[in-house]
Amino acid sequence: MDVLTLSRAQFAFTTTFHYLYPPLSIGLGLLLVIIEALWLKTKNPLYHQMARFWTKVFALTFAIGVATGLVLEFEFGTNWATYSRYVGDVFGSALAAEGIFAFFLESGFLAVLLFGWDKVGPKVHFLATCMVAFGAHFSAIWIVVANSWMQTPAGYHIVGEGLTARAEITDFWAMVFNPSSVDRLSHTISGCWQAGAWLMVSVGAYYLLRRKHREFGLASVKIGLVIAILSSGFTLLTGHASASGVAKNQPAKLAAFEGHWETAPNATLYLFGAVDEKNRTTQGVGIPGMLSWLTYGDASKPVTGLNDIPAGERPPINFTFQLYHVMIAVGMAMIGLSLWAAWAWWRGTLAESRLLLWLLAFSVLGPQIANQAGWWAAEVGRQPWIVYKLLRTSEALSKVVQANQVVASMIMFTAIYALLFAVFVFLLNSKIQHGPDDADLIDPYEKLSQRYAPKEGGAA
C-alpha cells in the first residue's frame, strides 16, 4: 500500500481506539454529578457507595483516554505535516483553549475527586466532581470545534500559496461557531451521555442477573436508564439538525449517506440497502419522499444527488451509506430497548425479566457501535477533502515519511493498544467482579468524626 493509504489507516485505527474512552468519561462524569447530588440531598448511603464505585470506573476510562489521545497529536506532525502547517493557526487556538478551559480544569480537581472523600467537606468534593465533569465536556467542545472547522471552514483567510499556504483566523468566534459546530457538538455529547448511561445500566443488570448487590444494581439500572432515555431523545433531535446542516453545507456527504443519485423531489429515505457505485443505483427498502421531508420539511423539494457532484469529489459511497445506516439502526434499537425497560420499571418487573436483563447487560456495546459508525461516516463522508473544499487528503501528507516507517509504527501501535485494551478489560472486570464496597455505605465524614472522637476512658 502507498503512504497515503497507510497513514489514513493508521490514523483511523488510533482514533477509533481512542474514541472508546472519552465518551465513557464524559457520560460517567455527568452521572457522577447526579449521583453525588442525590447523596447530598438524601443522605442515602447507597448513593455514596455508588459514587465511590463509579468514580473508580471513571478514573480508569479517563486515564486510558488521555494516554491514547496524546498519540493523535504526534501523528499530526509525523504523518500529516502539510496539513498541520495549513491548519496550525486554527487548531492551535482550539487546542490551546482545550488546555486552558478543559485539561487544567480536569487535572486540577481530579485528585480531589479521587482521593478527597475523607479529606475535604462534602460540598467541596461535589464541587470537584462538577469541575471534572465540566472539564470533560469542555474538552469535547474544543475538539469538536476543531473537527467541525475541517467540515465547514469559517472565520479565516488563506495566507501564501502552494506548499506555503496556510489558513489564518480572521474571526475567532466565527471559527468557533462555524456552520456545523453546534449541531455536531450537541450530537456528539448526546452520544457520550448514552455511552456512560448504558455502561451503568449494563453493570447494574449484570448484578441483578447474578443476584448480588441487588439494591446497588437496581439503582444503577434506574439512574442510567433515565439518562439513557433522555439522551436518546436528544440524540434524535440533534441528529436531525445535524443531517439538515449536512444537506446545506456538504450535499455530497448527505447524498452518500442516503445513496441518493438524482437531484429530484420526493427523495427516498432508505431504511437499509446497498449502493452499486458502478451502475449508480441504490437497492433497498426505503420511504419515498421522506428524505426531502426530513431535510426541508417539504417532500416536494429536491435533494442534491450524487450525479450532480463531480466524480473526483465524491466520497466512498457504499461504505459511507452502510456506516450511516448502522449508526441509525443501532440508535433506534437502543431507543426501543430503553422504552421496554422503562415499561418494565413502571410495571415493577424490571428486575424479574431475565431476557430484558441479558439485553441490558450487553447494551453497553450499542452506544460504542453507534458512536464509532457515526464518527466514521462523518469523516469518510468528507473525503476526498481533509479540509472541506480547501485541502485534499492526498495533499496533506508529510513529504518525508516513508511507507515502511508507517508500517513499523502501525505494528508497534497495534501491539501497545492490544496490551492497553487487555489491561483495561482486566481492570474493569476486576472492579465489576469485586463490586461496591460495603464499607462505602458508611458516610466518610461520619468515619472521620469517629476516628478523632475521644476514646472511652481517655481525655476529653
N, C-alpha and C positions, 0 to 999 in steps of 0.2 A: 504493500500500500504506500501511497505517497505521503509526504509530510502533512499536507492539509487534512487528509482523512484521519491519519493517526492522531494529530493534535486535537481534532474535533472529538474523536473517540475518547481520548484521554480526559479532556475537559468534561465531556458528558458523564464519564464514569465517576470522576472525583466529585462533580457537582451532585450527581444522583445519590452517592453515598452520603455526602454532607447533608443533603436535604432530608434525610431520615430524621435528623435530630432537632434542628431549630423549630419545626412545627410542634414537636412534643414539648420543648422547653417553653414556647410561647403559650401553648394551651394549658400546660400544667401550672405556669405562672399565674394565669387567671384563676384557675381552680384553687390554688393555694390561698390567694387573696379571699376568695369566697369562703373557704373552709375556716380560715383563721378568723374571719369576721363573724362567722356563726359561733365559733368558740367564745370570742369576746362578748358576744351578745347574750348567749345562752348559758355559758359556763359549763356546758355539757362536756365531760371529759372525753367522750367519744370523738368529738371534733378535734380536740388536742391530739389524740392518738392518730387520727387521720392526717393532721397537718404534719406531724413528725415523720410519719411513714412516707408520705408523698413528697416531702422535702428531700428525702434521700434519693428517691427516684429522679426528681428534678435535677439534683446535683450531678447524677450520673449522665443524664442526657446533655446537660449544659457543658460538662467537661469535654465530652467527645465531640460535640458540635463545634466548640471553639477550636479544638485541635485540628479537625478536618477542614474548617473554614480557612485557616491560615494557608493551606496548600493552594487554594484557588488564587489567592493574591500573588503568590510566587509564580504561578503559571502564566499570569498576565505578562510578566516580564520575560519569562523564558521562551514561551511558545508564541506569544501574541504581542511582540514588541511594537510593531507598526500600529496595531490597534491601541495599545497603551499610550503611545505618543499622540495619537489622534484624539483620544477622549480624555487624556490626562487631566486637563483643566476641569472638565466636568466631573469626572469620577473623583478627582482629588478633593473637590468641595463636598461631595456627598459622603465620601468615606471619612473625611475629617469631621463632618457633622456626626457621623455614626460614632466615632471615637469619643467625641466630647459629650454628646447627649445620651449615648447608649452604653458603650462599653465601660466608661468610667462610672456611670450610674450603677450598672450591674455589679461591677467588681468592687465598688466602694461599699455596697451594702450586703454583698453575698456572704461575707464572713459572719455578719450579724445574723443573717437568716439561718445559716447552717449551725453555728456554734453559740448563738446568743440566747438560747432558750432560758437558761437559768442565770444569765449574766446581765441582762437588761430587762426593763419592765415590759409588760405585755403590749402596751401601746407603741413603745419604741420598736419592739420586734415586728409588730404588724406594719409599722411604717417601713421597716427594712424589706418586708415581704412585698409591699406595694411598689417600692422603688425598684426592686429586682424585676418584678413583673413589667413595670413600665419600661425599664431598660431593655428587656427582651423585645417588647413591642416597638420601641424606638429604633432598635437595630433593624428590624424588618422594614420599618418605614424608609430608612435611607438606602438600604439595599434595593428595595423595590423601586424607589425613585430613580436610582441609577440605571436599573434594568429597563424601566419604563421609558427613560430618555432614549435608550437604544431603539425602542419600538416606535416612539413618536417624538423625535427631537424638537425642542423648542427653547427659546431664550438664548440663542447662540449666534455666532457668525464664524466663518471659516477664515483662518489666517494662513497665508502661504499657499503654495501649490505643489502638486505631485507628492513626492515622498516626504516633504517637509510640512505638508498641510496638517492642520490640527483645528479642532473645534474649541472656541473660546467663549466663555459665558458672557453674555451682554445683559442678561436679566436673571438673577439668581432665582427669584420666585417663579418666573415663567418656566425655568428649568425644573424646579421642584414640582410645580403644578402643571406639568406637561399634559397633553390631551388624554393620556391613558393612565396616569399615575394614581389618581384617586380610585378609579374603578378596579385597577389591578391590585392595589394595596388592600382595599376592602375585601376583595375576593380571596386574596392570599391569607389575610388574617382570619377570615371565617374558616378556611381550611385548616389553619393551625389550631383554632379552638376545637374543631372536630377531632383532630388528632389527639389532643390531650384528653378530651372528654371520653372518647371511645377507649382510650387506654385505661382510664379509671373504671369505666363500665366493664371492660374485659376482665380486669383483675378482680373486681367485685363479684362478677358472675362466676369466675373460677373458684373463689372461696365458697360461694353458695353451692356449686356443684360438689365440692369436696366436703361440704357440711362442716366447715371450720371457719372461725372468725365471722360468724353469721351476721352479727349486728354491724360489724365493720363493713363486710361485703355488701350488705343490703344498702347501707348509707352511701357507699361508693357508687353503686349502680344508680341510685336515685339522683344523687347530685350530678354525676356525669351525664345521666340521661337528660336532665333539664337543660344543661348546656348544649348537649348534642342536638336536641330538638330545636332550640332557639338558633343555634349556629347553622343548622341545616336550612332553616327557612331563610336566614340571612344570606347563605351561600346561593340559594336560588335567585334572590333579588340581585345580588352583586354579580352573579354570573350573567344574568340577562342584561344588566347595564354594561358589563364588560363586552359582551358579544355585540351589542349595539354600537359601542365605541369602535370595535374592530371593523364593523361594516363601514363605518365612516372613514376611519384613518388607515386601515390596512385591508382593503377589499380582497386582495389576493389570498390573505390568510383565511378570511371567513369563507370564501369560495372553496378553499381546500378543506376547511373544517366540514363542510356540507357536501363536498363532491359536486358542486354546482357549476355547470359548464356554460349555459346560455344566459345572457342578460335578458331577463324576461319577468313579467309579473307572475303572481301565483307560484313563487319559487317553493320547491318541495323541501320539507324538513325530514331528513332521513332518520329513522329510529336505529337502523343498522343496515349494513350492506358492504359493498366493495367497489372500488374505483378501478376502471380499466383505463389507465392513462394513455395507452397506445391508441385506442379507439375513441377516447374522450367520451366515455359513458360511465354512468354510475348505476349499479343494480342493487336494489334493496327494498326494504319496506319503509315507505315514507308517507307524510301527510301533505298533500298538495296545498299550496298557499300558506302553510304555517310559517315557513321561513320569512316570507315577506311580512306576514302579520306580526311576528315576534320582533323583527328588525325595525319596522316602521309604524306598526300599529295599523297597517292597511295592506291587505292581501293583494291589492291591485298595483302596488308599487313594485318596480323591478329591483332585483338584487344583482349586483355585478357578477358576471360569470367568468370562469377561467379563460374562455375563448377570447375575452377582451383584455387579457393580461398577456404581455409578451412572454414567449416561451422561456426566455432567459431570466425572467423574474418570477417564475412560479416555484413554490416550494415542492418538496416531495409530497405528492397529493394523497395517495392511498395511505401512506404511513401517517400523515397528519390527520386524515379522516378517521382512521382506526383509533389513534390515541385520544382524539377529542371525544369519540363516542364511548370509549372505555371510561373516561372521566365521568361523563354524564350518566352512563348505566350504573356505575358503582355509587355515584352520588344519590341517584334515585332509590337504589336498593337500601342505602343507609337511612334515607328518609322513611321508607316503608318499615324497616326494622325498628326504628325509633318509635314510630306510631304504634306498632304492635306491642312493643314493650310498655309504652305509656298506657295502652288499653289494659294490659295485664296488671299494671300497677294500680290502675283505677279499680279493677275488679278484685284486687287483693291476692292475685295469683302469680305475681312477678317471680317469687322465689320458688314456685312449685313446678312450673313447666320446664322440664329438662331440655326439651328441644330448643325452646327460646333461650335458655341459659347457655347451651352449647353455641348457638349462633352469636350471642352476646360475647362469649369468651373469645371467639375468633373475629369479632367485629373490629378489633384493633388494626387489622390488616386493611380494612376498607378505606379509611382516610389516607393511608400511606399510598395505596394504589392510585386513588383519585388524584392526590396531590402530585405524585410523580408523573402520571399521564397528562395532567393539565399543564404542568411546567414544561414537559417535553413538547406538547402540542404547540404551546406559545412560542417556544424557541425554534423548533423545526419549521413552524409556520411562517417565521420571519425570513427564512432563507429565500434567496441567496445573500441577503443583507445581514451584516453584523451590526451596523447602524443603519436603520431603515432609510433607503434612498440616498445614503451618503457614502457608505463604505461597504464594499462586498467582503464576505468572509474570506474569500480567496486572496484578497489584497491585504489582509490584516496580520498575516503570519510574520514571525521573526525571520529575518533574511539569512541568518547563520545556522539556525537549528537544523539538525540532520535527522533523517528517519530513524537511524539506528539509535540515536540518543533518546528519541521519543519512545521507541520500543523498550529500551532498557529501563526508562523511568516508569513506564506502564507496568512492567513486570514487578518493579520494586513497590509501586503503589498498591498493586493487587495483593501482594504478599502482606504488606503492612495493614491494609484495610481489612483483609480477611482476618488477621490477628485481632485488630481493634473490634471488629464485629463479634468475633468469638468471645472476647473479653466482655463486651457489652452484654451479650446474651447471657453469659455465665453470671455476671454480677446482678443483672436484672432478675434472672431466675432465682438466684440465691436470696435476694431481698423478698421476692414474692413467696418463695417456699418458707422462708423464716416467718414472714407475716409481721403484722404490727406487734410491738412490744406491749405486754400488759402493764409494764412499769409506766408507760406513757399515759395511762388512764389517770394517773395522779397529776394534779396541777403542779408544774415545775416550780412555781412560786410558793406553793404550799410546802414542797420538799425543801426549798431553800430556807423557809422560815423554820422548819423542823430541824434543819442542820445547825442553825445558830441559836436554837431555843436552849435555855438553861437546863442542864441535866438534873435529874432528881437528886436531891441531897447536895447539889452544888451551890455555888454562889449565884445570887440573882444578878 
